[in-house]
Structures are given as structure tokens and as C-alpha cells.
Amino acid sequence: MAVGFALLILTGAVLLTLPISASDGKSVGFLDALFTSTSAVCVTGLVVVDTGTRYSLFGQIVVMCLIQMGGLGIMTMATTVFLLLGKKITLRERMVMQEALNQSTLSGLVKLSRNILITTLIFEGTGAALLALRFSQIYGPTRGIYYGVFHAVSAFNNAGFDVIGNFKNLTPFVEDPLINCVIMGLIIFGGLGFSVIQDIITKKNFKHLCLHSKIVIVTTLLLLTCGFVAFYAIESSNPYTLGGLSTKGKILAAAFQSVTPRTAGFNTINLADLKMPSKYLTILLMYIGASPGSTGGGIKTSTFAVIIMMIYTILASKEDVEISGRRIPYDNIFKAAVIGVIALLLIFTSSFILTMTENTDFMSILFETTSAFGTVGLSLGLTPNLTDIGKVVIILTMFAGRVGPLTLAMALGGRTNKAMIRFPEERVLVG
């Protein structure tokens, strides 16, 4: 899976360096093209050159295709091609699909891949139609339809790329209810995870959902609600963000700012003008990210929930981690803890290197690296001014965040072998 993403990124970078991909016919530098390709495939949204003005229509379509393939995943796209060609899916391919889709069993993977494609087409098609109606009123029918399709694909895949131009993103539409609500809806459903969406469609009743779906839905709702309340309370008096907006605009902007750190990358306000507590809260939300098996990144909502419940179990002096009347297996708990720690180490390492290569404040660096790891795409303005070393660091961070810290560590570490000998147990003082 890691190699598949790397090859797709390199292919995209080569295409984006072609003169036909540039708006002025002058080729984009390979490092900048590689950065854009990585950001698109990893559905991040961080950009060193403006997508709307630097790339031609061809280049923008390449970016959109990279977003779609990166969001759906290498194996989902490969499975779709295999099904269209009538090719059988081998056991090895099913095992890679299992890891890519974050599933616990090999059964039903081909059917799940087919459902993922259908679900994606429905959500993106509906979103594109609604956005096209609004954009057509502003930019005319042709550009309006194109903008609708591009931003629907970008939003559902939690990418955050825009073609508005001049690094404006969606700031011109901060008080537009249709654009805000459609983009937020696509981001939320794209970040839930395809298995959760399928579970909701199949069972329809919250009580009958599997434990994973319940954890994802409850955690997502709590994060969105707490984020909205916090952003509204903190930024309502800030004249540079929410302070100058109407009541409707404040509600829309606060809600959007609560949704977009869930690995989406769109913004309707200037993030550099946020107050310090809002920046810290955004970093936390970007670190948590979306849900397993979705188009988003981060450590994932269910991982965060398991870690919190693990902490609660220790503080309450309980023996087992229990959620909704179910006991969580120890291997699940260890995996969640390892993912959380590896993510922190990766963010710390990337930030440490950037403090030596970039001439800016630490908050901007930490914000940038967390955004890259969580494949979010939000920035305080550092990305376009990164040094070449800084670009490479962010490229590697985005790649690790999209593939998954644990998956990447396992890919680099090789096959896991079961120990033939178990040593005597002895406790170590911790804490």
C-alpha cells in the first residue's frame, strides 16, 4: 500500500511538471509539483503554489484525479478496474485491501469496494449539483459546473484544494449558507468512513449499529459540537475573524471552523487571525482527524476514543476497557496507544527540523506539521514560504499521515514474527 501511494505521487508529479499543466506554459519546478502531487494524493490541501492560478485546466484536472484516487485508496481503485475487466481478486490483493480499508476480516471486501465507489458517486454527484447551482450564479454556467465538481470531489475526499485563486480558498463565501452547508456535509460524511456509512444505511437504527460505528458517530458529534461552541465563544469578539460578521455569518463560520480541521483543509476565515486558544484547539482537532476507513487522516476518532477510555479505566482502577457494554481487546488498546505515540513523535520530529530550516514562530511550525500529518491542509501562511528542506519534510509528513503511522512503521520494519520463547514477567516502575 505504501509503495502504491508513492508510485501514484511520482506519476502525478511528472504530469504536473509538463508545460501543459501550467497556466502560463512554463513548467512548474519538480519539487513544487511533487509537493502538490503528494498533497493531492494524501488528500491534504497544503500548497506551495496557488492551484487556481498557477495550474492550467489540464493541471487542475490532474490534481482532481489525484485527489479522487488518493481519497478512495489505491486498492479500491485497483479493485474497481479488476471488476470492470472481469479479473479475479487474489488472496494477496484481498489482504492488502483489508489493511487499506482498515477491516478486521477478509470477507466482503470486494462488495465493500463496490459500495465505496457507489457511495462516493452519490455524495460527490449530489454535492457537485448543489454547488454548481450556486457557483453558476456567480461565475456563469461553464465555470460554475466545473467549480461545483472540483470542490465536491475535494470536499468529500477531505482534500481542501480549491480553484478560486490567489489563495482565497472559500473566504469569499463565509456567509453563503448553501456553499457552507454542502461543503460541511461532504466533509463530515467523507470523514465518517465508508464502513460506518454502509452500517447506517443497512441497519438504520443507532441501537443496532456495530460498536465501531457507535464510537465514530458519538465521538464525531462531540468533537463537532465542542469545537463549534469553543470557536464561537473565543472568536465572536475577534474583529479579524467572526467579530465583523452577522449572527448568521458567525454561526456558519464557527461551524465551518469546527468541521474543517477534521482533515478537510477548507477555510472561510483567515486562520492567521485566529486567537491563540483557537489555534491550539485547531491543532488538537487536526491531530485527532477523521475516522478509520475514511478519506481523512489523523490518529482517527475511534483511536482517540479508545485512548481516552483507556485512561479512564486506569484512573477508575478497572481491569478492562469497556465501551457501551463491550470489552475492548488488549491488542486494540495497544494499537491505539502506539498510533497516538508514533503520531506525536512524527509531529515532534518534523517540527524540530522545521525550527532549524524555517524563519518563523513555533506556533506556525507546529500548526503546519500537525496539518500535514493529519492530511488537513490548513495553514497559517507558512507553506508558500517553505525552504526546499522544509518542503521535503512536509512531503514526508503528509505521506506518513496518509498511509498511516502504524502501517508505515510495519512496512519499513518488515514482517512480524511470533516469539518462540516468552521470558519471565517482571514489573517496571512507571509514572
Buried (B, 14 or more C-beta within 10 A) or exposed (E): BBEBBBEBBBBBBBBBBBEEBBBEEEBBBEBBBBBBBBBBBBBBBBBBBBBBEBBBEBBBBBBBBBBBBBBBBBBBBBBBEBBEEEEEBEEEBBEBBBBBBBBEEEEEBBEBBBBBBEBBEEBBEBBBBBBBBBBBEEBEEEBBBBBBBBBBBBBBBBBBBBBBEEBBBBBEBBBBEBBBBBBBBBBBBBBBBBBBBBBBEEEEEEEEBEEBBBBBBBBBEEBBEEBBEBBBEBBBEBEEBBEEBEEEBBBBBBBBBBBBBBBBBBBBBBBBBBBEEBBBBBBEBBBBBBBBBBBBBBBBBBBBBBBBBBEEBEEEEEEEBEBEEEEBEEEBBEBBBBBBEBBBEBBEBBBEBBBEBBEBEEBBBBBBBBBBBBBBBBBBBBBEEBEEEBBBBBBBBBBBBBBBBBBBBBBEEEEEEEEEEEEEEEEEEEE
